[in-house]
Amino acid sequence: MLNVDMGDSWAKTNLPGRYGQYVEVPLAAGHGNPKVLKMFYFPSIDMTFMVNVGNLEVWRTGRASY
């Protein structure tokens, strides 16, 4: 995970290519606009990434789906 930082381009990180299939999980209520922020969980590494789909940047990494 040292190769992925907040602000990285979603396309540049190539997370699906590196870590396989992901599952989109719902954004918790009150934690942002679900039309702009999406949560992608990668079971192979047990990590969730918050992605701003407006500008396709990784905003947060971790296990929680907040």
All heavy atoms as TSV, in Angstrom:
chain	resi	resn	atom	element	x	y	z
A	1	MET	N	N	0.807	-1.186	0.000
A	1	MET	CA	C	0.000	0.000	0.000
A	1	MET	C	C	0.853	1.254	0.000
A	1	MET	O	O	0.324	2.340	-0.088
A	1	MET	CB	C	-0.929	0.000	1.203
A	1	MET	CG	C	-1.949	-1.125	1.192
A	1	MET	SD	S	-2.765	-1.436	-0.394
A	1	MET	CE	C	-3.194	0.162	-0.926
A	2	LEU	N	N	2.126	1.118	0.102
A	2	LEU	CA	C	2.986	2.286	0.089
A	2	LEU	C	C	3.011	2.963	-1.276
A	2	LEU	O	O	3.499	4.076	-1.399
A	2	LEU	CB	C	4.403	1.893	0.505
A	2	LEU	CG	C	4.538	1.344	1.918
A	2	LEU	CD1	C	5.968	0.875	2.163
A	2	LEU	CD2	C	4.130	2.378	2.944
A	3	ASN	N	N	2.475	2.310	-2.297
A	3	ASN	CA	C	2.492	2.866	-3.641
A	3	ASN	C	C	1.222	3.624	-4.001
A	3	ASN	O	O	1.082	4.079	-5.126
A	3	ASN	CB	C	2.728	1.756	-4.665
A	3	ASN	CG	C	4.076	1.108	-4.480
A	3	ASN	OD1	O	5.038	1.764	-4.128
A	3	ASN	ND2	N	4.144	-0.182	-4.685
A	4	VAL	N	N	0.275	3.735	-3.059
A	4	VAL	CA	C	-0.973	4.449	-3.309
A	4	VAL	C	C	-1.130	5.513	-2.239
A	4	VAL	O	O	-1.094	5.222	-1.050
A	4	VAL	CB	C	-2.184	3.493	-3.273
A	4	VAL	CG1	C	-3.466	4.259	-3.498
A	4	VAL	CG2	C	-2.029	2.386	-4.296
A	5	ASP	N	N	-1.287	6.760	-2.669
A	5	ASP	CA	C	-1.451	7.876	-1.743
A	5	ASP	C	C	-2.736	8.623	-2.052
A	5	ASP	O	O	-3.233	8.596	-3.180
A	5	ASP	CB	C	-0.277	8.855	-1.866
A	5	ASP	CG	C	1.024	8.262	-1.369
A	5	ASP	OD1	O	1.021	7.660	-0.272
A	5	ASP	OD2	O	2.037	8.395	-2.075
A	6	MET	N	N	-3.241	9.337	-1.044
A	6	MET	CA	C	-4.382	10.200	-1.275
A	6	MET	C	C	-4.016	11.212	-2.336
A	6	MET	O	O	-2.903	11.734	-2.352
A	6	MET	CB	C	-4.783	10.895	0.024
A	6	MET	CG	C	-5.440	9.955	1.007
A	6	MET	SD	S	-5.880	10.695	2.586
A	6	MET	CE	C	-6.689	12.179	2.138
A	7	GLY	N	N	-4.943	11.461	-3.249
A	7	GLY	CA	C	-4.699	12.398	-4.332
A	7	GLY	C	C	-4.173	11.747	-5.597
A	7	GLY	O	O	-4.134	12.375	-6.647
A	8	ASP	N	N	-3.768	10.464	-5.510
A	8	ASP	CA	C	-3.326	9.755	-6.709
A	8	ASP	C	C	-4.492	9.590	-7.675
A	8	ASP	O	O	-5.635	9.440	-7.262
A	8	ASP	CB	C	-2.788	8.366	-6.362
A	8	ASP	CG	C	-1.385	8.374	-5.814
A	8	ASP	OD1	O	-0.743	9.447	-5.812
A	8	ASP	OD2	O	-0.930	7.301	-5.373
A	9	SER	N	N	-4.194	9.580	-8.944
A	9	SER	CA	C	-5.204	9.339	-9.970
A	9	SER	C	C	-5.685	7.895	-9.884
A	9	SER	O	O	-4.877	6.964	-9.792
A	9	SER	CB	C	-4.589	9.589	-11.346
A	9	SER	OG	O	-5.355	8.982	-12.347
A	10	TRP	N	N	-6.996	7.698	-9.896
A	10	TRP	CA	C	-7.581	6.349	-9.858
A	10	TRP	C	C	-7.041	5.524	-11.021
A	10	TRP	O	O	-6.665	4.375	-10.858
A	10	TRP	CB	C	-9.098	6.444	-9.911
A	10	TRP	CG	C	-9.830	5.155	-10.049
A	10	TRP	CD1	C	-10.497	4.714	-11.152
A	10	TRP	CD2	C	-10.009	4.134	-9.055
A	10	TRP	NE1	N	-11.066	3.492	-10.909
A	10	TRP	CE2	C	-10.780	3.121	-9.629
A	10	TRP	CE3	C	-9.576	3.990	-7.738
A	10	TRP	CZ2	C	-11.147	1.977	-8.930
A	10	TRP	CZ3	C	-9.945	2.846	-7.050
A	10	TRP	CH2	C	-10.713	1.855	-7.633
A	11	ALA	N	N	-6.962	6.120	-12.204
A	11	ALA	CA	C	-6.459	5.405	-13.379
A	11	ALA	C	C	-4.971	5.082	-13.231
A	11	ALA	O	O	-4.531	3.986	-13.584
A	11	ALA	CB	C	-6.702	6.229	-14.630
A	12	LYS	N	N	-4.200	6.019	-12.717
A	12	LYS	CA	C	-2.758	5.815	-12.568
A	12	LYS	C	C	-2.441	4.674	-11.600
A	12	LYS	O	O	-1.496	3.920	-11.800
A	12	LYS	CB	C	-2.104	7.101	-12.078
A	12	LYS	CG	C	-0.621	6.990	-11.841
A	12	LYS	CD	C	-0.063	8.265	-11.234
A	12	LYS	CE	C	1.322	8.001	-10.693
A	12	LYS	NZ	N	1.675	8.859	-9.590
A	13	THR	N	N	-3.221	4.565	-10.539
A	13	THR	CA	C	-2.944	3.525	-9.552
A	13	THR	C	C	-3.225	2.133	-10.090
A	13	THR	O	O	-2.650	1.165	-9.608
A	13	THR	CB	C	-3.781	3.729	-8.280
A	13	THR	OG1	O	-5.170	3.650	-8.608
A	13	THR	CG2	C	-3.468	5.037	-7.592
A	14	ASN	N	N	-4.122	2.030	-11.078
A	14	ASN	CA	C	-4.485	0.741	-11.663
A	14	ASN	C	C	-4.825	-0.290	-10.587
A	14	ASN	O	O	-4.389	-1.433	-10.638
A	14	ASN	CB	C	-3.378	0.223	-12.579
A	14	ASN	CG	C	-3.829	-0.983	-13.388
A	14	ASN	OD1	O	-5.012	-1.180	-13.639
A	14	ASN	ND2	N	-2.884	-1.812	-13.782
A	15	LEU	N	N	-5.594	0.125	-9.599
A	15	LEU	CA	C	-5.915	-0.768	-8.488
A	15	LEU	C	C	-6.603	-2.062	-8.920
A	15	LEU	O	O	-6.204	-3.139	-8.461
A	15	LEU	CB	C	-6.754	-0.031	-7.447
A	15	LEU	CG	C	-6.003	1.082	-6.720
A	15	LEU	CD1	C	-6.953	1.896	-5.858
A	15	LEU	CD2	C	-4.887	0.513	-5.884
A	16	PRO	N	N	-7.606	-2.027	-9.813
A	16	PRO	CA	C	-8.200	-3.301	-10.231
A	16	PRO	C	C	-7.193	-4.226	-10.916
A	16	PRO	O	O	-7.221	-5.440	-10.710
A	16	PRO	CB	C	-9.314	-2.879	-11.191
A	16	PRO	CG	C	-9.663	-1.496	-10.766
A	16	PRO	CD	C	-8.348	-0.883	-10.338
A	17	GLY	N	N	-6.288	-3.664	-11.687
A	17	GLY	CA	C	-5.271	-4.476	-12.349
A	17	GLY	C	C	-4.279	-5.076	-11.370
A	17	GLY	O	O	-3.770	-6.176	-11.561
A	18	ARG	N	N	-4.007	-4.360	-10.286
A	18	ARG	CA	C	-3.042	-4.817	-9.289
A	18	ARG	C	C	-3.648	-5.757	-8.256
A	18	ARG	O	O	-2.988	-6.691	-7.802
A	18	ARG	CB	C	-2.435	-3.618	-8.573
A	18	ARG	CG	C	-1.518	-2.817	-9.473
A	18	ARG	CD	C	-1.135	-1.479	-8.936
A	18	ARG	NE	N	-0.486	-1.506	-7.638
A	18	ARG	CZ	C	-0.195	-0.419	-6.940
A	18	ARG	NH1	N	-0.506	0.768	-7.418
A	18	ARG	NH2	N	0.396	-0.498	-5.792
A	19	TYR	N	N	-4.901	-5.487	-7.863
A	19	TYR	CA	C	-5.478	-6.221	-6.727
A	19	TYR	C	C	-6.721	-7.026	-7.063
A	19	TYR	O	O	-7.344	-7.587	-6.183
A	19	TYR	CB	C	-5.774	-5.248	-5.587
A	19	TYR	CG	C	-4.555	-4.487	-5.157
A	19	TYR	CD1	C	-4.511	-3.105	-5.211
A	19	TYR	CD2	C	-3.412	-5.156	-4.729
A	19	TYR	CE1	C	-3.380	-2.404	-4.829
A	19	TYR	CE2	C	-2.273	-4.457	-4.351
A	19	TYR	CZ	C	-2.268	-3.084	-4.406
A	19	TYR	OH	O	-1.143	-2.398	-4.038
A	20	GLY	N	N	-7.100	-7.072	-8.322
A	20	GLY	CA	C	-8.222	-7.897	-8.732
A	20	GLY	C	C	-9.572	-7.220	-8.565
A	20	GLY	O	O	-9.673	-6.008	-8.447
A	21	GLN	N	N	-10.582	-8.039	-8.552
A	21	GLN	CA	C	-11.959	-7.566	-8.508
A	21	GLN	C	C	-12.259	-6.813	-7.221
A	21	GLN	O	O	-11.758	-7.169	-6.162
A	21	GLN	CB	C	-12.917	-8.756	-8.643
A	21	GLN	CG	C	-14.329	-8.379	-8.962
A	21	GLN	CD	C	-14.487	-7.690	-10.310
A	21	GLN	OE1	O	-13.654	-7.813	-11.196
A	21	GLN	NE2	N	-15.558	-6.953	-10.470
A	22	TYR	N	N	-13.060	-5.769	-7.324
A	22	TYR	CA	C	-13.480	-5.012	-6.152
A	22	TYR	C	C	-14.988	-5.087	-6.003
A	22	TYR	O	O	-15.701	-5.473	-6.926
A	22	TYR	CB	C	-13.043	-3.551	-6.234
A	22	TYR	CG	C	-13.573	-2.804	-7.424
A	22	TYR	CD1	C	-14.852	-2.257	-7.423
A	22	TYR	CD2	C	-12.793	-2.643	-8.562
A	22	TYR	CE1	C	-15.334	-1.571	-8.516
A	22	TYR	CE2	C	-13.271	-1.958	-9.653
A	22	TYR	CZ	C	-14.544	-1.422	-9.630
A	22	TYR	OH	O	-15.023	-0.748	-10.713
A	23	VAL	N	N	-15.457	-4.734	-4.824
A	23	VAL	CA	C	-16.882	-4.659	-4.518
A	23	VAL	C	C	-17.160	-3.213	-4.113
A	23	VAL	O	O	-16.475	-2.678	-3.242
A	23	VAL	CB	C	-17.251	-5.606	-3.352
A	23	VAL	CG1	C	-18.718	-5.466	-2.979
A	23	VAL	CG2	C	-16.894	-7.040	-3.693
A	24	GLU	N	N	-18.135	-2.585	-4.748
A	24	GLU	CA	C	-18.502	-1.230	-4.352
A	24	GLU	C	C	-19.365	-1.323	-3.098
A	24	GLU	O	O	-20.337	-2.078	-3.048
A	24	GLU	CB	C	-19.260	-0.512	-5.459
A	24	GLU	CG	C	-19.496	0.936	-5.147
A	24	GLU	CD	C	-20.086	1.723	-6.294
A	24	GLU	OE1	O	-20.024	1.256	-7.439
A	24	GLU	OE2	O	-20.604	2.818	-6.020
A	25	VAL	N	N	-18.990	-0.606	-2.062
A	25	VAL	CA	C	-19.745	-0.585	-0.808
A	25	VAL	C	C	-20.351	0.803	-0.640
A	25	VAL	O	O	-19.783	1.795	-1.105
A	25	VAL	CB	C	-18.873	-0.964	0.413
A	25	VAL	CG1	C	-18.421	-2.404	0.325
A	25	VAL	CG2	C	-17.675	-0.059	0.539
A	26	PRO	N	N	-21.514	0.877	0.009
A	26	PRO	CA	C	-22.162	2.183	0.135
A	26	PRO	C	C	-21.401	3.122	1.069
A	26	PRO	O	O	-20.793	2.689	2.047
A	26	PRO	CB	C	-23.543	1.849	0.707
A	26	PRO	CG	C	-23.448	0.471	1.244
A	26	PRO	CD	C	-22.303	-0.204	0.570
A	27	LEU	N	N	-21.449	4.386	0.724
A	27	LEU	CA	C	-20.879	5.432	1.557
A	27	LEU	C	C	-21.802	5.639	2.745
A	27	LEU	O	O	-23.017	5.721	2.577
A	27	LEU	CB	C	-20.754	6.719	0.737
A	27	LEU	CG	C	-20.086	7.917	1.375
A	27	LEU	CD1	C	-18.604	7.629	1.597
A	27	LEU	CD2	C	-20.255	9.137	0.487
A	28	ALA	N	N	-21.260	5.695	3.937
A	28	ALA	CA	C	-22.078	5.886	5.133
A	28	ALA	C	C	-22.814	7.224	5.056
A	28	ALA	O	O	-22.260	8.221	4.587
A	28	ALA	CB	C	-21.206	5.829	6.380
A	29	ALA	N	N	-24.041	7.241	5.509
A	29	ALA	CA	C	-24.859	8.456	5.489
A	29	ALA	C	C	-24.158	9.587	6.228
A	29	ALA	O	O	-23.576	9.390	7.291
A	29	ALA	CB	C	-26.219	8.175	6.116
A	30	GLY	N	N	-24.182	10.755	5.633
A	30	GLY	CA	C	-23.598	11.927	6.263
A	30	GLY	C	C	-22.105	12.079	6.063
A	30	GLY	O	O	-21.484	12.963	6.640
A	31	HIS	N	N	-21.506	11.233	5.252
A	31	HIS	CA	C	-20.056	11.286	5.049
A	31	HIS	C	C	-19.666	11.732	3.649
A	31	HIS	O	O	-18.589	11.397	3.170
A	31	HIS	CB	C	-19.425	9.926	5.358
A	31	HIS	CG	C	-19.440	9.596	6.802
A	31	HIS	ND1	N	-18.475	10.034	7.669
A	31	HIS	CD2	C	-20.325	8.905	7.540
A	31	HIS	CE1	C	-18.749	9.614	8.890
A	31	HIS	NE2	N	-19.873	8.926	8.830
A	32	GLY	N	N	-20.535	12.488	3.012
A	32	GLY	CA	C	-20.226	13.004	1.688
A	32	GLY	C	C	-21.319	12.693	0.695
A	32	GLY	O	O	-22.294	12.010	0.995
A	33	ASN	N	N	-21.155	13.201	-0.491
A	33	ASN	CA	C	-22.119	13.025	-1.564
A	33	ASN	C	C	-21.859	11.697	-2.270
A	33	ASN	O	O	-20.824	11.537	-2.921
A	33	ASN	CB	C	-21.998	14.186	-2.552
A	33	ASN	CG	C	-23.005	14.132	-3.666
A	33	ASN	OD1	O	-23.611	13.117	-3.928
A	33	ASN	ND2	N	-23.170	15.253	-4.346
A	34	PRO	N	N	-22.792	10.738	-2.186
A	34	PRO	CA	C	-22.568	9.428	-2.807
A	34	PRO	C	C	-22.527	9.470	-4.335
A	34	PRO	O	O	-22.126	8.499	-4.957
A	34	PRO	CB	C	-23.738	8.581	-2.306
A	34	PRO	CG	C	-24.778	9.559	-1.883
A	34	PRO	CD	C	-24.064	10.808	-1.477
A	35	LYS	N	N	-22.911	10.607	-4.933
A	35	LYS	CA	C	-22.777	10.751	-6.386
A	35	LYS	C	C	-21.350	11.108	-6.767
A	35	LYS	O	O	-20.943	10.925	-7.906
A	35	LYS	CB	C	-23.734	11.825	-6.902
A	35	LYS	CG	C	-25.188	11.435	-6.783
A	35	LYS	CD	C	-26.088	12.517	-7.304
A	35	LYS	CE	C	-27.543	12.104	-7.153
A	35	LYS	NZ	N	-28.458	13.156	-7.618
A	36	VAL	N	N	-20.588	11.615	-5.808
A	36	VAL	CA	C	-19.212	12.036	-6.067
A	36	VAL	C	C	-18.207	11.084	-5.432
A	36	VAL	O	O	-17.172	10.783	-6.023
A	36	VAL	CB	C	-18.976	13.473	-5.543
A	36	VAL	CG1	C	-17.529	13.890	-5.702
A	36	VAL	CG2	C	-19.907	14.443	-6.240
A	37	LEU	N	N	-18.494	10.607	-4.237
A	37	LEU	CA	C	-17.576	9.718	-3.520
A	37	LEU	C	C	-18.060	8.278	-3.603
A	37	LEU	O	O	-19.212	7.978	-3.284
A	37	LEU	CB	C	-17.454	10.139	-2.053
A	37	LEU	CG	C	-16.910	11.537	-1.807
A	37	LEU	CD1	C	-16.940	11.845	-0.314
A	37	LEU	CD2	C	-15.507	11.678	-2.362
A	38	LYS	N	N	-17.197	7.387	-4.009
A	38	LYS	CA	C	-17.503	5.957	-4.102
A	38	LYS	C	C	-16.488	5.183	-3.272
A	38	LYS	O	O	-15.323	5.564	-3.178
A	38	LYS	CB	C	-17.442	5.469	-5.553
A	38	LYS	CG	C	-18.387	6.182	-6.492
A	38	LYS	CD	C	-19.821	5.838	-6.204
A	38	LYS	CE	C	-20.740	6.539	-7.192
A	38	LYS	NZ	N	-22.141	6.329	-6.898
A	39	MET	N	N	-16.947	4.090	-2.684
A	39	MET	CA	C	-16.099	3.230	-1.865
A	39	MET	C	C	-15.898	1.904	-2.596
A	39	MET	O	O	-16.874	1.254	-2.978
A	39	MET	CB	C	-16.759	2.976	-0.508
A	39	MET	CG	C	-17.095	4.244	0.266
A	39	MET	SD	S	-15.674	5.186	0.789
A	39	MET	CE	C	-14.998	4.120	2.020
A	40	PHE	N	N	-14.646	1.513	-2.790
A	40	PHE	CA	C	-14.310	0.275	-3.478
A	40	PHE	C	C	-13.498	-0.617	-2.541
A	40	PHE	O	O	-12.390	-0.259	-2.141
A	40	PHE	CB	C	-13.526	0.569	-4.752
A	40	PHE	CG	C	-14.285	1.425	-5.730
A	40	PHE	CD1	C	-13.935	2.747	-5.921
A	40	PHE	CD2	C	-15.346	0.911	-6.440
A	40	PHE	CE1	C	-14.618	3.547	-6.821
A	40	PHE	CE2	C	-16.043	1.695	-7.348
A	40	PHE	CZ	C	-15.686	3.017	-7.534
A	41	TYR	N	N	-14.063	-1.791	-2.215
A	41	TYR	CA	C	-13.398	-2.749	-1.319
A	41	TYR	C	C	-12.736	-3.830	-2.165
A	41	TYR	O	O	-13.354	-4.413	-3.050
A	41	TYR	CB	C	-14.418	-3.365	-0.374
A	41	TYR	CG	C	-13.833	-4.478	0.468
A	41	TYR	CD1	C	-12.914	-4.202	1.464
A	41	TYR	CD2	C	-14.202	-5.799	0.244
A	41	TYR	CE1	C	-12.370	-5.221	2.229
A	41	TYR	CE2	C	-13.665	-6.821	1.005
A	41	TYR	CZ	C	-12.745	-6.526	1.993
A	41	TYR	OH	O	-12.204	-7.536	2.742
A	42	PHE	N	N	-11.457	-4.086	-1.873
A	42	PHE	CA	C	-10.684	-5.120	-2.551
A	42	PHE	C	C	-10.456	-6.278	-1.573
A	42	PHE	O	O	-9.607	-6.169	-0.678
A	42	PHE	CB	C	-9.341	-4.563	-3.036
A	42	PHE	CG	C	-9.472	-3.630	-4.205
A	42	PHE	CD1	C	-9.809	-2.301	-4.017
A	42	PHE	CD2	C	-9.275	-4.091	-5.495
A	42	PHE	CE1	C	-9.934	-1.443	-5.087
A	42	PHE	CE2	C	-9.397	-3.237	-6.579
A	42	PHE	CZ	C	-9.740	-1.907	-6.373
A	43	PRO	N	N	-11.214	-7.374	-1.715
A	43	PRO	CA	C	-11.072	-8.497	-0.785
A	43	PRO	C	C	-9.665	-9.103	-0.758
A	43	PRO	O	O	-9.204	-9.548	0.291
A	43	PRO	CB	C	-12.080	-9.539	-1.295
A	43	PRO	CG	C	-13.040	-8.778	-2.143
A	43	PRO	CD	C	-12.279	-7.609	-2.688
A	44	SER	N	N	-8.969	-9.086	-1.884
A	44	SER	CA	C	-7.652	-9.734	-1.937
A	44	SER	C	C	-6.642	-9.071	-1.006
A	44	SER	O	O	-5.701	-9.725	-0.551
A	44	SER	CB	C	-7.116	-9.742	-3.365
A	44	SER	OG	O	-6.866	-8.414	-3.806
A	45	ILE	N	N	-6.835	-7.775	-0.707
A	45	ILE	CA	C	-5.917	-7.077	0.202
A	45	ILE	C	C	-6.642	-6.535	1.439
A	45	ILE	O	O	-6.030	-5.867	2.266
A	45	ILE	CB	C	-5.171	-5.930	-0.523
A	45	ILE	CG1	C	-6.156	-4.934	-1.133
A	45	ILE	CG2	C	-4.200	-6.485	-1.544
A	45	ILE	CD1	C	-5.509	-3.683	-1.697
A	46	ASP	N	N	-7.950	-6.814	1.542
A	46	ASP	CA	C	-8.771	-6.383	2.680
A	46	ASP	C	C	-8.651	-4.884	2.913
A	46	ASP	O	O	-8.392	-4.429	4.019
A	46	ASP	CB	C	-8.392	-7.163	3.944
A	46	ASP	CG	C	-9.443	-7.009	5.048
A	46	ASP	OD1	O	-10.607	-6.748	4.722
A	46	ASP	OD2	O	-9.073	-7.123	6.226
A	47	MET	N	N	-8.790	-4.111	1.829
A	47	MET	CA	C	-8.686	-2.657	1.897
A	47	MET	C	C	-9.838	-2.012	1.137
A	47	MET	O	O	-10.275	-2.535	0.118
A	47	MET	CB	C	-7.385	-2.166	1.272
A	47	MET	CG	C	-6.130	-2.522	2.025
A	47	MET	SD	S	-5.889	-1.549	3.499
A	47	MET	CE	C	-5.534	0.046	2.816
A	48	THR	N	N	-10.278	-0.863	1.642
A	48	THR	CA	C	-11.299	-0.063	0.980
A	48	THR	C	C	-10.687	1.271	0.578
A	48	THR	O	O	-9.967	1.884	1.356
A	48	THR	CB	C	-12.491	0.182	1.930
A	48	THR	OG1	O	-13.012	-1.072	2.356
A	48	THR	CG2	C	-13.588	0.981	1.240
A	49	PHE	N	N	-10.990	1.713	-0.631
A	49	PHE	CA	C	-10.500	2.986	-1.142
A	49	PHE	C	C	-11.689	3.901	-1.403
A	49	PHE	O	O	-12.651	3.491	-2.047
A	49	PHE	CB	C	-9.732	2.797	-2.449
A	49	PHE	CG	C	-8.481	1.998	-2.288
A	49	PHE	CD1	C	-8.505	0.625	-2.354
A	49	PHE	CD2	C	-7.274	2.636	-2.066
A	49	PHE	CE1	C	-7.345	-0.118	-2.202
A	49	PHE	CE2	C	-6.103	1.904	-1.913
A	49	PHE	CZ	C	-6.146	0.531	-1.977
A	50	MET	N	N	-11.608	5.148	-0.922
A	50	MET	CA	C	-12.607	6.152	-1.234
A	50	MET	C	C	-12.094	6.917	-2.455
A	50	MET	O	O	-10.963	7.407	-2.442
A	50	MET	CB	C	-12.808	7.119	-0.073
A	50	MET	CG	C	-13.795	8.235	-0.379
A	50	MET	SD	S	-13.880	9.491	0.925
A	50	MET	CE	C	-14.734	8.589	2.201
A	51	VAL	N	N	-12.924	6.985	-3.480
A	51	VAL	CA	C	-12.515	7.621	-4.728
A	51	VAL	C	C	-13.486	8.737	-5.075
A	51	VAL	O	O	-14.699	8.548	-5.032
A	51	VAL	CB	C	-12.463	6.581	-5.877
A	51	VAL	CG1	C	-12.127	7.241	-7.203
A	51	VAL	CG2	C	-11.481	5.478	-5.555
A	52	ASN	N	N	-12.944	9.902	-5.380
A	52	ASN	CA	C	-13.737	11.014	-5.876
A	52	ASN	C	C	-13.915	10.756	-7.362
A	52	ASN	O	O	-12.969	10.906	-8.136
A	52	ASN	CB	C	-13.007	12.335	-5.622
A	52	ASN	CG	C	-13.745	13.528	-6.172
A	52	ASN	OD1	O	-14.411	13.449	-7.190
A	52	ASN	ND2	N	-13.601	14.650	-5.494
A	53	VAL	N	N	-15.123	10.339	-7.764
A	53	VAL	CA	C	-15.343	10.006	-9.168
A	53	VAL	C	C	-15.506	11.249	-10.031
A	53	VAL	O	O	-15.515	11.153	-11.250
A	53	VAL	CB	C	-16.531	9.037	-9.352
A	53	VAL	CG1	C	-16.221	7.696	-8.706
A	53	VAL	CG2	C	-17.820	9.618	-8.814
A	54	GLY	N	N	-15.618	12.421	-9.406
A	54	GLY	CA	C	-15.673	13.669	-10.160
A	54	GLY	C	C	-14.346	13.977	-10.823
A	54	GLY	O	O	-14.282	14.371	-11.976
A	55	ASN	N	N	-13.259	13.789	-10.084
A	55	ASN	CA	C	-11.931	14.035	-10.660
A	55	ASN	C	C	-11.052	12.788	-10.629
A	55	ASN	O	O	-9.875	12.857	-10.929
A	55	ASN	CB	C	-11.231	15.194	-9.951
A	55	ASN	CG	C	-10.991	14.945	-8.484
A	55	ASN	OD1	O	-11.175	13.833	-7.997
A	55	ASN	ND2	N	-10.591	15.962	-7.762
A	56	LEU	N	N	-11.641	11.659	-10.272
A	56	LEU	CA	C	-10.969	10.353	-10.286
A	56	LEU	C	C	-9.688	10.323	-9.473
A	56	LEU	O	O	-8.648	9.842	-9.914
A	56	LEU	CB	C	-10.717	9.888	-11.721
A	56	LEU	CG	C	-11.987	9.638	-12.541
A	56	LEU	CD1	C	-11.634	9.282	-13.963
A	56	LEU	CD2	C	-12.834	8.538	-11.912
A	57	GLU	N	N	-9.776	10.834	-8.235
A	57	GLU	CA	C	-8.651	10.782	-7.307
A	57	GLU	C	C	-8.974	9.869	-6.135
A	57	GLU	O	O	-10.108	9.820	-5.674
A	57	GLU	CB	C	-8.349	12.168	-6.727
A	57	GLU	CG	C	-7.716	13.120	-7.681
A	57	GLU	CD	C	-7.416	14.455	-7.022
A	57	GLU	OE1	O	-7.856	14.701	-5.884
A	57	GLU	OE2	O	-6.731	15.241	-7.659
A	58	VAL	N	N	-7.966	9.159	-5.672
A	58	VAL	CA	C	-8.104	8.373	-4.448
A	58	VAL	C	C	-8.055	9.360	-3.285
A	58	VAL	O	O	-7.106	10.135	-3.165
A	58	VAL	CB	C	-6.976	7.329	-4.326
A	58	VAL	CG1	C	-7.068	6.596	-2.999
A	58	VAL	CG2	C	-7.008	6.355	-5.489
A	59	TRP	N	N	-9.071	9.351	-2.442
A	59	TRP	CA	C	-9.132	10.295	-1.329
A	59	TRP	C	C	-8.740	9.670	-0.012
A	59	TRP	O	O	-8.250	10.313	0.874
A	59	TRP	CB	C	-10.537	10.863	-1.203
A	59	TRP	CG	C	-10.757	12.056	-2.059
A	59	TRP	CD1	C	-10.062	12.385	-3.200
A	59	TRP	CD2	C	-11.707	13.081	-1.869
A	59	TRP	NE1	N	-10.550	13.544	-3.721
A	59	TRP	CE2	C	-11.564	13.995	-2.927
A	59	TRP	CE3	C	-12.683	13.304	-0.914
A	59	TRP	CZ2	C	-12.355	15.125	-3.037
A	59	TRP	CZ3	C	-13.472	14.433	-1.035
A	59	TRP	CH2	C	-13.299	15.325	-2.077
A	60	ARG	N	N	-8.997	8.397	0.166
A	60	ARG	CA	C	-8.720	7.775	1.461
A	60	ARG	C	C	-8.514	6.283	1.247
A	60	ARG	O	O	-9.123	5.692	0.385
A	60	ARG	CB	C	-9.912	7.992	2.397
A	60	ARG	CG	C	-9.715	7.415	3.769
A	60	ARG	CD	C	-10.920	7.696	4.614
A	60	ARG	NE	N	-11.044	9.130	4.825
A	60	ARG	CZ	C	-11.017	9.724	6.016
A	60	ARG	NH1	N	-10.876	9.016	7.087
A	60	ARG	NH2	N	-11.143	11.014	6.124
A	61	THR	N	N	-7.669	5.724	2.071
A	61	THR	CA	C	-7.462	4.277	2.020
A	61	THR	C	C	-7.680	3.723	3.415
A	61	THR	O	O	-7.583	4.434	4.408
A	61	THR	CB	C	-6.035	3.932	1.570
A	61	THR	OG1	O	-5.102	4.485	2.483
A	61	THR	CG2	C	-5.757	4.446	0.167
A	62	GLY	N	N	-7.971	2.462	3.489
A	62	GLY	CA	C	-8.160	1.819	4.780
A	62	GLY	C	C	-9.218	0.739	4.711
A	62	GLY	O	O	-9.771	0.452	3.674
A	63	ARG	N	N	-9.549	0.192	5.876
A	63	ARG	CA	C	-10.504	-0.911	5.927
A	63	ARG	C	C	-11.937	-0.435	6.112
A	63	ARG	O	O	-12.859	-1.130	5.748
A	63	ARG	CB	C	-10.146	-1.858	7.053
A	63	ARG	CG	C	-8.833	-2.565	6.820
A	63	ARG	CD	C	-8.474	-3.435	7.972
A	63	ARG	NE	N	-9.543	-4.371	8.266
A	63	ARG	CZ	C	-9.369	-5.547	8.801
A	63	ARG	NH1	N	-8.175	-5.956	9.103
A	63	ARG	NH2	N	-10.378	-6.327	9.040
A	64	ALA	N	N	-12.143	0.716	6.721
A	64	ALA	CA	C	-13.500	1.172	7.037
A	64	ALA	C	C	-14.224	1.648	5.791
A	64	ALA	O	O	-13.619	2.063	4.818
A	64	ALA	CB	C	-13.427	2.311	8.050
A	65	SER	N	N	-15.547	1.595	5.844
A	65	SER	CA	C	-16.355	2.052	4.719
A	65	SER	C	C	-17.015	3.380	5.047
A	65	SER	O	O	-18.176	3.596	4.847
A	65	SER	CB	C	-17.432	1.018	4.375
A	65	SER	OG	O	-18.291	0.832	5.473
A	66	TYR	N	N	-16.251	4.288	5.614
A	66	TYR	CA	C	-16.783	5.591	5.958
A	66	TYR	C	C	-16.555	6.505	4.815
A	66	TYR	O	O	-16.922	7.564	4.706
A	66	TYR	CB	C	-16.160	6.127	7.248
A	66	TYR	CG	C	-14.674	6.041	7.303
A	66	TYR	CD1	C	-13.884	7.114	6.938
A	66	TYR	CD2	C	-14.047	4.866	7.678
A	66	TYR	CE1	C	-12.524	7.021	6.987
A	66	TYR	CE2	C	-12.688	4.779	7.724
A	66	TYR	CZ	C	-11.926	5.834	7.383
A	66	TYR	OH	O	-10.570	5.749	7.425
